[in-house]
Amino acid sequence: MKKKGYFAAFLLCVLAVSAFLFWPEKGEKEESEAEEVQKKQIYVLCAYETKLHQQILKEVAENYSSRSGCAKVNMEFIPKENFKKEICLRMDNGRTADLIICDNGMMPALIDMGVFADISAYVETCCQDSMNFQKLWNTTMDDGKYYGIPFTCDPYVLFYNSDVFRENGLSAPEDWDGLLDTCSALQDSVGDKFGFAAKRPEEIYAFYRALLYACGGSLNTIDQEGGIRAAGILEELKRSRYVGKQTINLTEADVARSFAEGKVLMMANRLSASTILRSSRMEFTAGIIPLPGDVRESLMLSGENIGVTGYADREAYRFLTYLYRDEIQERICNVMDTLPVKAAVPYQAKRVGPDEGTEFLDRYINEGWCAETNNSWFEIAQQVSESLYELMEVRGTPPEDTARELQNAVKLIIIKKR
């Protein structure tokens, strides 16, 4: 009986010691979990679709979130075709994201919708003078106020199959007449001669706008010489079958994959399409040069801006400051294959053609230009998409008629927006 009593006492002692030893650890764990639940949440909305681009943003967000005293950052990736709809739905529900990363051409439209807050004081204090591309600030402004910050510089460029060009004794074209001549010289080569994205309105508009301005046109002169020239180039590409029938159904990512597979010999695409090429098993060398020029050099600056919404608080600004640290910007730039927006960030060129490395970057810094901004991005993009669909797929419309009809429609859109 005494043995049983001793044994019971022994068990009680063991339990007491265990409780004493492990209770603080359990308590600390529960306290830590509680703090994690109570952490401030920051939501960042963007439309990146390339997995590596999503991954680097997630890693940056996770690294920031793991820092002591920092809010938890949630990266939300929305399909490009649903971007405006998603933002409108959130606004209607009284809650959008804290930060939004969007195409810089799209930002004026979102400013007009009341999505972004005036961050002029933050910009002028923290980052205005540290950027490579000062002209990109024009895409973030309205009525002299700043509503965003340039996040990437991701211009449209020309990718070409260097191996096929070398086999045919060809050099990369520098203007659009040269590109059409190159397409003709490649007639016996397997694959579409030229490709660009035409499925999504915003993507075909971005390409068309670069072509239009290179030809000396603008949104106010589409029916004049430059606009007719741009429509004529597209009509010639279609009539001579230099572009494939599937072009109208391809996104920028689709075109990049087709190029990587050797199905397209030249493509107009964003510089960041290099990421898809690097992750593909390409059996040839790709060259990259600025998009061909015409009346002017085709060095139009494009990319993404990041804006702060009216729902954001100081925690969002803390994360924004973290995003623009030199080492963070360098990581993002290198993974996304974009030009560095910050002057302190080095450019590690990959597969860049004749204008190697620093020279390639310097051309955009010194000679780059921006198209004028307007708040009708979504409506104009839709109209351009419909008009070019008519040109490329439905009927053989003379370039003059396409240019005139498109100009009338665009003018009406702009007038209605005023």
Order of alpha helices (4+ residues) and beta strands (2+ residues): alpha-beta-alpha-beta-alpha-beta-alpha-alpha-beta-beta-beta-beta-alpha-alpha-alpha-alpha-alpha-beta-alpha-beta-beta-alpha-alpha-alpha-alpha-alpha
